[in-house]
Amino acid sequence: MFEELTHLVERFGQDSIVNNQEVPNEHNEAVMNETSTSILSGLQAILAAGGVKQLAGLFDGNNAQDSSNPVVQQLTQQLSGNLGQKFGLNDAAANNLAGGLIPKVLSSLIGNAKDPNYKGFGVSDLVTAISGGNGNSGLMNAISKYGGQFGLDQNADGQVNMQDAITAISKKSGGLGGLLRKIFGR
């Protein structure tokens, strides 16, 4: 997942970082790396703090692109603070950079993960990375624990797991956002 995230930061970072006069050229690569690291560590921290519902909400519609989404706001604040501390960017420059980049990268990352036609990266990769390398903990445990009660066993194997999430997405039954919405009653 980190490779996918890094690729997206590089893609969207051209304008936000490389062509940004506030970011000295010698820091471009380091700022891109910091952006990728901040997003991943921020998502992991949200999950560790019990923010499963917040993370699940990212998969619903275009919430990852919405700058008022609490997860997007938290990641933006974290990156902004890190850019100020590590690279000396003033508050306005750091806020503008993070506020413009985080929603684009996060939206594209989640969009790619949800797209069954996108090869090489999927929801399972995203969940595994966010849950610290254990795809069956945190987010997936919540899906497994509550999924059977909500009729989420898509393949009738008696378990609710990543294959059910993939099946739900491929059936166009509301996508992963719909699946997670059923779990958490949103």
Buried (B, 14 or more C-beta within 10 A) or exposed (E): BEEBBBBBBBEBBEEBBBEBEBBEEEBBEBBBEBBBBBBBEBBBBBBEEEBBEBBBBBBBEEBBBBEEBBBBBBBBBBBBBBBBEEBEBEEEBBBBBBBBBBBBBBBBBBBBBBBBEEEEBBBBBBBBBBBEEEBBBBBBEBBBEBBBEBEBBBEEEEEBBBBBBBBBBEEEEBBBBBBBBBBBEE
